[in-house]
Amino acid sequence: MKTFDENHPYALASLMLFAYLFSIAVRYIWIDMFADVEDFYWAGQMMINTNDGYLFAEGARDILAGSVDPRNLSTAVQFPAIVTAIFAWVLPLSFETVILYLPALLGSLVVVPIILIGRALGQTLAGFVAALLASIAWSYYNRTMMGYFDTDMLNIFFPTLLLWTLIKALQTRNVNYLLVMALDIVAYRLWYPQSYALEFAFFALVLGYILLFARRDTFMVKVVAMMLLAMMGMETWMRIVLVLGAFWVLRQERYDRYVYGVLGIAILLFMAFGGLDPIWFRLKLYVFRDAVQAVGSGGMQFYFYDVSQTISEAGQIPFETFADRISGHVATFFLSLVGYALLAYHYRVMLLALPLLGLGFMAYGWFPQWVSGGGLRFTIYAVVPMALGMGYLIMYLATLVGNSIEEARMRMGVRYVLALGATVAILYPNIAHVYDYKVPTVMTTKEVEVLDTLHSIAKREDYTLAWWDYGFPIRYYADVETLVDGGIHDGRNNYPVALALTQPQAIGAKIARIAVEKNYWIPQANMPWYWLPDFMRQYAFATSTQMIEMLGMDETVPLPVPTRGIYLYLPFRMHSIYRVVESFAAIEATTGKSQPLSMMQMLSYQDLPDRLQLGNNFYFSKRDGKLYQNGRPIPLKTFYRVAYNQQGQLMRQQQLLDFKANLNLVLLPSYGKVLLLDDKALASTYVQLFFFENADPRYYEAVITTPMAKIFKLKI
């Protein structure tokens, strides 16, 4: 006797609701873990935990404030910001609350198309198990957790919905599903413009099937034509009009003789409006990477450090990490792979999931000697097909065992008990990961207080220079312009900012003024005009090294007339990425030859009677003023002690130990740290302004100085 009809509409809705609430409940663990951390709050709510989230938060905020300015970099015209603004306007919640919880509310929607796929295959419970697993798998959870306010909220929902529409279209041969498919593609591109490559992979798979097996299948030609019209690089409204027009024609059988004409028009428009260019751009960024980026500008060739070398998401990952991020455990990964193969064998239509699986598997460098792995960010795409494989394998084996029992009630009971036990087993490592994944908020309260104060001082057209990691939060909280951020951070744009932060103040200040005043947008090229060729040609600098040297020595080099204020934002945490920042400046831009990096290392210490015991087998002897590593003496040039007194004033002391040495030690009692650095790093703008507050009065003046972040204003 059947005790549970998994395909009943109420049962289907109940399974979807349970999976959705389960996904949200697991995501609430992060909120519960950090609810009592006061330094994670601003404006009465916890802050978000991804830098990129501030990009769309800025756009939504500007929409709600009615202050959309097409001249700045606000995303107010982009769909994620518009959707967020609508939620914030409709819901009786603060804006900060909306951007904190929206990732979980939208990200959990992925369970709906997963269960629908299961039902389409007659495997609703397998889809349900897959939905539970996929919704909290490592990589999917990490990028849709509470506070991870980014396009990933719906980046897997849309292609999973696309997979379902394709499955239903091929099963039913109902042209209505083609309209849903096409509109899903349009919405996906509107939400995430980089979706083009994945859309094309789905298209190529369908096209390949037609060329091999169904050249005369009119319905399959309709599928391809609708996909092409939805994918092309036209404006959104134009694609919607084309899709609706094509649907009106293709849904009427009397027009079937024109289907190849529609396909031909679609192909011509597709090639005329974009073609394969966007796909090659994404592959260059994440797969076929070079360490140095060559840029031709103004008749000159320049070389810059490629940012993908410093983005952890785009770096090589070990296989265990690759498997864990997709399925939660290596064993689950291999079982999921077996399950997907079995699912595709029994339901050939599931081969349509290969684009998702292939893109996800690009994360691992299978042949690193030829092609780099795409890195962490790609694993999320394989989560859904692998989860469907795991769900199917569990229900297949549970049914197989259950069917060996003659009594009907016992058979169903064994089936459900086995499925429940296996489901709990595969979910456990993923839930354990949620508890272990203690990611902090992007900014701390003290850092935001500094930016909020800057907001009250600076004008909106003023610039704040900081490393690109902090660009979006600066624009959101201080409402000022930046040169680099999480979207604009290629080598050529990072170059002047890196110089401004890591060179001495005389050089960094001039570079800052030149880069800001000569930074303006070229609409035709959709990029900023680049200042370096013009500046070098104007003053006959043969190399970038010569330019830097002259800026440091010659005070007569004319600088642009100041038209806006320029501020430096210097957070304490930047010390941990200082050498990464410097790597973008330590290059001869005219040849691409790398230059030596300075030495900077932050260490904890223990203050003993005769020594400062440091990490990494270092200690500083108070008796002879030398640094020792593994008992071997290392000469120190200068010993500094820099600390805040009870009134909050920064007090500096220094002792010259060996003027011939090149290594310095800075004791920072207020931070419980010691800074080891060479003369080059010691002379940098970042070190001199943040740690010593030693501003050269010719170039900078202090505006805000706190232990966690400091603001200095350019005076030239």
C-alpha positions in Angstrom: 0.0 0.0 0.0 1.4 3.4 -0.9 1.9 5.5 2.2 3.4 8.6 0.6 2.6 10.0 -2.9 5.8 12.0 -3.6 4.3 13.4 -6.8 1.2 14.7 -5.3 1.1 18.6 -5.6 0.8 19.0 -1.8 3.7 16.6 -1.2 5.8 18.4 -3.8 5.1 21.8 -2.2 5.8 20.4 1.2 9.2 19.0 0.1 10.1 22.4 -1.5 9.1 24.3 1.6 11.0 22.0 3.9 14.2 22.1 1.8 13.9 25.9 1.6 13.5 26.4 5.4 16.2 23.8 6.0 18.6 25.8 3.8 17.8 29.1 5.6 18.0 27.5 9.1 21.5 26.2 8.4 22.6 29.7 7.2 21.3 31.2 10.4 24.2 29.4 12.2 26.6 32.1 11.2 24.3 34.8 12.6 24.0 32.9 15.9 27.8 32.4 16.1 28.7 36.1 15.9 25.6 37.7 17.4 27.5 38.9 20.4 30.5 40.3 18.6 29.9 44.1 18.9 32.7 45.0 16.4 30.6 43.3 13.6 27.7 45.8 13.9 26.9 49.0 12.2 23.6 51.0 12.2 22.1 48.5 14.6 22.7 45.4 12.4 25.5 42.9 11.6 27.5 43.9 8.5 28.0 41.8 5.4 31.0 39.5 4.9 31.9 40.0 1.2 33.7 43.0 -0.3 31.8 42.8 -3.6 28.5 43.1 -1.7 29.2 46.8 -1.1 29.2 47.3 -4.9 25.5 46.5 -5.2 24.7 47.9 -1.8 26.0 51.3 -3.0 23.8 51.1 -6.1 20.7 50.1 -4.2 21.4 52.8 -1.6 21.7 55.4 -4.4 18.4 54.3 -6.0 16.6 54.7 -2.7 18.2 58.0 -2.0 17.4 59.3 -5.5 21.1 60.2 -6.1 22.0 58.2 -9.1 24.9 59.9 -10.9 26.0 58.3 -14.2 29.4 59.9 -13.9 30.5 57.8 -10.9 30.9 54.0 -10.7 27.6 53.3 -8.8 25.8 50.2 -9.9 22.4 51.8 -9.6 21.5 50.8 -13.1 22.4 47.1 -12.6 19.7 44.5 -11.9 21.0 43.2 -8.6 21.0 46.7 -7.1 17.5 47.3 -8.6 16.1 44.1 -7.1 17.7 44.9 -3.7 16.2 48.4 -3.7 12.8 47.0 -4.4 13.1 44.6 -1.5 14.3 47.4 0.8 11.5 49.7 -0.3 8.8 47.0 0.1 9.9 45.3 3.3 9.6 47.1 6.7 13.2 46.4 7.5 16.4 48.5 7.6 18.6 48.5 4.5 21.4 46.8 6.4 19.0 44.0 7.5 17.9 43.5 3.9 21.4 43.1 2.5 22.4 40.8 5.4 19.5 38.3 5.0 18.8 38.5 1.2 21.6 36.1 0.2 20.0 33.3 2.3 16.5 34.1 1.1 17.4 34.1 -2.6 20.2 31.6 -2.5 17.9 29.0 -0.9 15.5 29.2 -3.9 17.8 26.8 -5.7 16.0 23.9 -4.0 12.9 24.6 -6.2 14.3 23.8 -9.7 16.4 20.9 -8.2 13.2 19.2 -6.9 11.4 20.1 -10.1 14.2 18.3 -12.0 13.7 15.3 -9.8 10.0 15.3 -10.4 10.5 15.6 -14.2 12.5 12.4 -14.0 10.0 10.6 -11.8 12.5 10.8 -9.0 11.0 13.5 -6.7 12.6 12.1 -3.5 16.0 11.9 -5.2 15.5 15.6 -6.1 14.6 16.4 -2.5 17.7 14.7 -1.2 19.8 16.6 -3.8 18.2 19.9 -2.8 19.1 19.4 0.8 22.7 18.6 -0.1 23.2 21.2 -2.8 21.7 24.0 -0.6 24.5 23.6 2.0 27.4 22.1 0.0 30.6 23.9 1.0 31.0 26.2 -2.1 27.3 26.9 -2.5 26.9 27.7 1.2 30.1 29.9 1.3 28.7 32.1 -1.5 25.1 32.3 -0.4 25.5 32.5 3.3 23.9 35.2 5.4 25.8 38.4 4.6 27.3 37.2 1.4 25.5 39.8 -0.6 26.7 39.2 -4.2 25.3 38.0 -7.5 25.9 34.4 -6.3 22.6 34.7 -4.6 21.0 33.6 -7.9 23.9 32.5 -10.1 23.1 28.8 -9.7 19.4 29.2 -9.5 19.1 30.5 -13.1 21.1 27.8 -14.8 19.4 25.1 -12.7 16.1 26.5 -13.8 17.4 26.5 -17.4 18.3 22.8 -17.0 14.8 22.1 -15.9 13.2 23.9 -18.8 15.4 22.1 -21.3 14.5 18.8 -19.7 10.8 19.5 -19.8 11.0 20.9 -23.3 12.6 17.8 -24.6 10.3 15.5 -22.7 7.0 17.2 -23.7 8.1 19.0 -26.9 5.9 21.8 -25.7 7.0 25.2 -27.1 5.8 27.0 -24.0 8.9 25.7 -22.2 11.1 27.4 -24.8 9.6 30.7 -23.8 10.4 30.1 -20.1 13.9 28.9 -21.2 14.6 32.0 -23.2 13.3 34.4 -20.6 15.4 32.6 -18.0 18.5 33.2 -20.2 17.6 36.9 -20.5 17.1 37.2 -16.8 20.3 35.3 -16.0 22.4 37.7 -18.2 20.6 40.7 -16.7 21.5 39.4 -13.2 25.0 38.2 -14.1 26.5 39.4 -17.4 29.3 36.9 -17.1 26.8 34.1 -17.5 27.4 34.1 -21.3 30.0 31.3 -21.2 27.7 28.9 -19.4 24.7 29.8 -21.6 26.9 29.1 -24.7 28.0 25.7 -23.2 24.3 24.7 -22.9 23.7 25.9 -26.5 26.7 24.1 -27.8 25.6 20.8 -26.2 22.1 21.1 -27.7 23.6 22.1 -31.1 26.0 19.1 -31.0 23.1 16.8 -30.4 21.2 18.2 -33.3 24.1 17.9 -35.7 24.7 14.3 -34.7 21.2 12.9 -34.2 18.4 15.3 -35.0 19.2 17.4 -38.1 15.6 17.2 -39.3 14.0 17.6 -35.9 12.0 20.9 -36.3 11.4 21.2 -32.5 15.2 20.9 -31.8 15.8 23.7 -34.3 13.3 25.8 -32.4 15.2 25.2 -29.2 18.5 26.4 -30.7 16.9 29.4 -32.4 15.3 30.6 -29.1 18.5 30.1 -27.2 20.5 32.1 -29.7 18.0 35.0 -29.7 18.1 35.1 -25.9 21.9 34.9 -25.7 23.0 37.6 -28.2 24.7 40.7 -27.0 21.8 43.2 -27.7 20.1 45.4 -25.1 17.8 43.4 -22.8 14.6 44.9 -24.1 15.6 44.1 -27.7 16.2 40.5 -26.8 12.9 40.2 -25.0 11.1 41.6 -28.1 12.9 39.2 -30.4 12.2 36.2 -28.0 8.5 37.1 -27.8 8.3 37.6 -31.6 10.0 34.3 -32.3 7.8 32.5 -29.8 4.7 33.8 -31.5 6.0 32.4 -34.8 7.4 29.1 -33.6 4.3 28.2 -31.5 2.2 28.0 -34.6 2.7 24.8 -36.6 1.7 26.5 -39.9 4.9 28.5 -39.6 7.2 25.5 -39.1 8.5 25.9 -42.7 10.1 29.1 -41.6 11.9 27.7 -38.7 15.2 27.4 -40.5 14.9 31.0 -41.6 14.4 32.1 -37.9 17.5 30.0 -37.0 19.5 31.7 -39.8 18.5 35.2 -38.6 19.3 34.2 -35.0 22.8 33.0 -36.1 23.6 36.2 -38.0 22.4 38.4 -35.1 24.4 36.3 -32.6 27.6 36.7 -34.5 27.0 40.4 -35.2 26.4 41.2 -31.5 29.2 39.6 -29.6 29.8 36.1 -30.8 32.5 34.3 -28.8 34.4 37.4 -27.5 33.0 37.4 -24.0 33.8 33.7 -23.5 37.4 34.2 -24.5 37.7 37.1 -22.1 36.6 35.0 -19.1 38.9 32.1 -20.1 41.8 34.6 -20.3 41.0 35.9 -16.8 40.7 32.6 -14.9 42.2 29.8 -17.0 44.8 30.9 -19.6 46.6 33.3 -17.2 49.9 35.1 -17.6 51.9 36.5 -14.6 52.4 39.8 -16.5 49.7 41.8 -18.3 50.7 43.6 -21.4 48.9 46.8 -22.3 49.4 48.8 -25.5 48.4 52.5 -25.0 49.3 55.7 -26.8 51.7 54.0 -29.1 53.7 52.5 -26.2 53.7 49.0 -24.7 53.5 48.6 -20.9 53.6 45.5 -18.7 51.9 45.1 -15.4 51.6 42.4 -12.8 48.5 40.3 -13.5 45.9 40.5 -10.7 44.8 36.9 -11.1 48.1 35.9 -9.6 47.0 37.3 -6.3 43.3 36.3 -6.2 42.8 33.2 -4.1 39.6 32.3 -5.9 41.5 32.0 -9.2 44.5 30.0 -7.7 45.3 26.3 -7.9 43.6 24.1 -5.3 44.4 20.6 -4.0 42.0 17.8 -5.1 40.7 17.3 -1.5 39.6 20.9 -1.4 38.1 20.6 -4.8 36.0 17.6 -3.8 35.1 19.0 -0.4 33.8 22.2 -1.9 31.5 20.3 -4.3 30.2 17.5 -2.1 31.4 18.1 1.4 33.7 15.0 1.6 35.9 13.1 -0.8 33.9 9.9 -0.4 30.6 11.8 -1.1 32.3 13.3 -4.2 33.1 9.9 -5.7 29.7 8.5 -4.8 28.1 11.5 -6.4 30.1 11.0 -9.5 29.0 7.3 -9.7 25.4 8.5 -9.0 25.5 11.1 -11.8 26.8 8.5 -14.3 24.0 6.1 -13.3 21.4 8.9 -13.5 22.7 9.9 -17.0 22.6 6.3 -18.0 19.0 5.8 -16.9 17.9 9.3 -18.0 19.9 10.5 -21.0 18.4 13.9 -20.7 20.6 14.5 -17.7 23.5 14.8 -20.0 22.3 18.4 -20.4 23.8 19.0 -17.0 27.3 18.5 -18.4 27.9 22.3 -18.9 27.4 22.8 -15.2 29.6 19.8 -14.3 32.3 20.8 -16.8 32.5 24.4 -15.6 32.7 23.2 -12.0 35.4 20.7 -12.8 37.4 23.5 -14.4 38.2 24.6 -10.8 40.8 21.8 -10.6 44.0 22.0 -12.6 43.8 18.6 -14.3 46.6 19.5 -16.7 48.4 22.4 -15.1 51.3 22.3 -17.5 48.9 23.5 -20.2 45.9 25.0 -18.6 45.6 26.5 -15.1 42.7 25.4 -12.8 39.9 28.0 -12.6 40.2 28.0 -8.8 37.7 28.1 -5.9 35.0 30.1 -7.6 34.2 27.5 -10.2 33.4 24.6 -7.9 30.0 26.0 -7.2 28.8 25.1 -10.7 29.3 21.4 -10.2 27.3 21.3 -6.9 23.8 20.8 -8.4 24.5 18.0 -10.9 26.7 16.1 -8.4 24.0 16.5 -5.7 21.4 15.1 -8.1 23.7 12.2 -8.7 24.1 11.6 -5.0 20.3 11.9 -4.4 19.6 9.4 -7.2 22.2 6.9 -5.9 20.7 7.0 -2.4 17.2 6.5 -3.6 18.2 3.9 -6.2 20.1 1.8 -3.6 17.4 2.3 -0.9 14.7 1.2 -3.4 16.9 -1.8 -4.5 17.2 -3.0 -0.9 13.6 -2.2 -0.1 12.3 -4.2 -3.1 14.0 -7.3 -1.7 11.5 -7.3 1.1 8.1 -8.9 0.3 5.8 -7.1 2.9 4.7 -3.8 1.4 4.7 -1.7 4.5 8.1 -3.1 5.6 9.5 -2.5 2.1 8.5 1.2 2.2 9.8 1.6 5.7 13.2 0.1 5.0 13.4 2.3 1.9 12.8 5.5 3.8 15.0 4.6 6.8 17.9 3.8 4.5 17.4 7.0 2.6 17.1 9.0 5.7 20.3 7.5 7.2 22.3 8.0 4.0 21.0 11.6 3.7 22.0 12.5 7.3 25.5 11.0 6.6 26.1 13.1 3.5 24.7 16.3 5.2 26.8 16.0 8.3 30.2 17.1 6.9 28.6 20.0 5.2 26.9 21.2 8.4 30.2 20.7 10.3 31.8 22.9 7.7 29.2 25.6 8.4 30.2 25.6 12.1 33.9 25.7 11.2 33.6 28.4 8.6 33.9 31.4 10.9 34.3 34.1 8.3 34.3 37.7 9.8 32.5 40.7 8.4 34.4 42.7 5.8 34.7 45.7 8.0 34.8 46.3 11.7 32.9 48.9 13.6 36.0 50.9 14.2 37.0 50.9 10.6 33.5 52.0 9.5 33.5 54.8 12.1 36.6 56.2 10.3 34.9 56.0 6.9 31.7 57.5 8.3 33.7 60.4 9.6 35.4 60.8 6.2 31.9 61.0 4.7 31.2 64.1 6.7 34.5 65.7 5.7 35.0 64.8 2.0 33.0 65.8 -1.0 31.4 63.2 -3.2 33.8 64.0 -6.1 36.9 63.6 -3.9 39.0 60.5 -4.2 40.2 58.1 -1.6 43.2 56.0 -2.5 43.4 52.5 -0.9 44.1 49.0 -2.1 41.3 47.5 -4.2 40.2 45.2 -1.4 38.7 48.2 0.4 37.4 50.1 -2.7 33.7 49.0 -2.5 33.4 49.6 1.3 35.0 53.0 1.0 32.5 54.1 -1.7 29.6 52.7 0.3 30.4 54.2 3.7 32.3 57.3 2.7 30.5 58.0 -0.5 33.6 59.1 -2.4 35.4 58.1 -5.6 38.1 55.4 -5.8 40.7 54.5 -8.4 40.5 50.8 -7.8 38.0 48.4 -6.3 36.8 44.8 -6.6 35.7 45.4 -10.2 38.5 47.7 -11.4 41.8 46.1 -10.3 43.8 45.0 -13.3 47.5 45.6 -13.3 47.5 48.9 -15.0 45.0 50.4 -12.6 46.7 48.9 -9.5 50.1 50.3 -10.6 49.7 53.9 -9.5 47.9 53.0 -6.2 50.6 50.5 -5.4 53.2 53.2 -6.0 51.3 55.7 -3.9 51.3 53.3 -0.9 54.7 51.6 -1.1 57.0 54.4 -2.4 58.3 57.2 -0.2 55.9 60.1 0.4 57.5 62.5 -2.1 57.0 60.0 -4.9 53.7 58.5 -3.8 52.0 61.9 -3.3 52.9 63.0 -6.8 51.8 59.8 -8.4 48.5 60.1 -6.5 47.8 63.5 -7.8 48.7 62.6 -11.4 46.7 59.4 -11.5 43.5 61.0 -10.0 43.6 64.2 -12.1 44.2 62.3 -15.3 41.6 59.6 -14.5 38.5 60.1 -16.6 36.1 57.7 -18.4 36.1 57.0 -22.1 32.5 55.8 -22.9 33.4 54.5 -26.3 36.0 52.1 -24.8 34.2 51.5 -21.5 37.4 52.1 -19.6 39.3 54.9 -18.0 41.9 56.8 -20.0 45.4 55.8 -19.0 47.7 58.5 -17.9 51.1 56.8 -18.0 52.0 57.0 -21.7 51.1 60.7 -22.0 53.0 61.6 -18.8 56.1 59.7 -19.8 56.1 61.1 -23.3 55.5 64.7 -22.0 58.7 64.6 -19.9 60.7 62.3 -22.0 61.0 59.5 -19.5 62.5 56.4 -21.1 61.5 54.0 -18.3 59.0 54.0 -15.5 62.0 53.6 -13.1 63.4 56.9 -14.4 60.0 58.5 -13.9 59.8 57.4 -10.3 63.4 58.5 -9.5 62.8 61.9 -11.0 59.6 62.4 -9.1 61.5 61.6 -5.9 64.4 64.0 -6.6 62.9 66.8 -8.7 60.4 69.1 -7.1 60.0 71.1 -10.3 58.2 68.4 -12.3 54.9 70.1 -13.1 51.9 68.4 -11.6 48.2 68.7 -12.7 46.2 71.5 -11.2 44.3 70.1 -8.2 40.5 69.9 -8.9 39.4 67.7 -6.0 40.6 66.4 -2.7 42.6 63.2 -2.4 42.7 61.1 0.8 44.7 58.0 1.7 42.8 55.2 3.6 45.3 53.2 5.6 44.0 50.2 7.6 46.1 48.3 10.1 45.2 45.0 8.4 46.9 46.1 5.2 50.3 45.0 6.7 49.3 41.4 6.0 49.1 42.1 2.2 51.8 44.8 1.9 54.1 42.6 -0.2 51.2 41.7 -2.5 50.5 45.4 -2.9 54.1 46.1 -3.6 54.3 43.4 -6.2 52.2 45.6 -8.5 54.6 48.5 -8.2 57.8 46.4 -8.3 58.0 46.1 -12.0 59.6 48.1 -14.8 56.5 49.0 -16.7 58.3 49.4 -20.1 59.8 45.9 -20.1 57.8 43.8 -17.6 61.0 42.9 -15.6 60.2 42.3 -12.0 62.1 44.1 -9.3 63.0 42.9 -5.8 60.3 43.2 -3.1 61.1 44.7 0.3 61.0 42.7 3.5 58.2 43.1 6.0 57.0 40.6 8.5 54.6 41.1 11.4 55.2 38.8 14.4 53.7 38.3 17.9 56.0 38.5 20.8 56.5 37.6 24.5 58.3 40.2 26.6 60.8 38.4 28.8 63.4 40.0 31.2 66.3 39.6 28.8 64.6 39.3 25.4 61.6 39.8 23.2 60.7 36.3 22.2 59.3 36.4 18.7 57.7 33.8 16.4 59.5 31.8 13.7 62.5 31.2 16.1 63.4 34.9 16.3 64.2 36.8 19.5 65.5 40.2 20.1 68.2 40.4 22.8 67.8 43.4 25.1 71.5 43.0 26.2 73.3 43.4 22.9 70.5 44.9 20.7 70.7 42.1 18.1 68.1 40.0 16.5 68.7 36.2 16.6 67.2 33.4 14.5 68.0 29.9 15.6 70.9 31.3 17.7 72.4 33.1 14.7 72.8 36.9 15.2 71.3 39.2 12.6 72.4 42.9 12.7 69.6 45.5 13.3 69.9 49.0 12.1 67.3 50.7 14.3 65.0 49.7 17.1 61.7 51.6 17.4 59.1 51.6 20.0 55.8 53.0 18.9 52.7 52.9 21.2 49.6 54.9 22.2 49.6 56.5 25.7 46.6 56.7 28.0 45.5 59.9 26.2 45.4 58.1 22.9 48.5 59.9 21.6 51.1 58.0 19.5 54.5 58.0 21.2 57.6 57.2 19.2 61.1 56.2 20.5 64.0 55.0 18.4 67.5 53.7 19.1 70.2 53.4 16.4 72.0 50.1 16.7 74.1 49.5 13.5 73.9 52.1 10.8 75.4 49.6 8.3 72.6 47.1 8.7 69.4 47.1 6.6 66.9 45.5 8.9 64.8 47.4 11.5 62.5 46.3 14.3 59.4 48.2 15.4 57.9 47.2 18.7 54.2 47.8 18.7 52.9 47.2 22.3 49.4 48.6 21.5 49.0 45.7 19.0 51.0 43.1 20.8 53.1 42.8 17.7 56.6 43.4 16.4 57.3 44.6 12.8 60.5 43.4 11.1 61.2 45.4 7.9 64.0 46.6 5.7 64.9 50.2 4.9 62.8 50.2 1.7 59.6 49.2 3.5 60.4 51.5 6.4 60.5 54.5 4.0 57.2 53.6 2.4 54.2 55.9 2.6 52.1 53.2 4.3 54.6 52.5 7.1 55.5 56.1 7.7 51.9 57.3 7.8 50.1 54.4 9.5 52.6 53.1 12.1 54.6 56.3 12.7 52.1 59.0 11.8 55.2 60.7 10.4 53.6 62.8 7.6 55.9 64.9 5.5 54.2 68.4 5.9 54.9 69.1 2.2 52.7 66.3 1.0 50.2 65.1 3.7 48.3 66.1 6.7 46.5 63.8 9.2 42.7 63.9 9.1 41.6 60.9 11.2 44.0 58.7 13.2 42.8 55.7 15.1 44.7 52.5 16.0 42.7 50.4 13.3 42.6 52.9 10.4 43.9 56.3 9.5 43.1 58.9 6.9 45.6 61.4 5.5 44.9 64.2 3.0 47.1 65.1 0.1 48.3 68.7 0.2 49.7 69.1 -3.3 
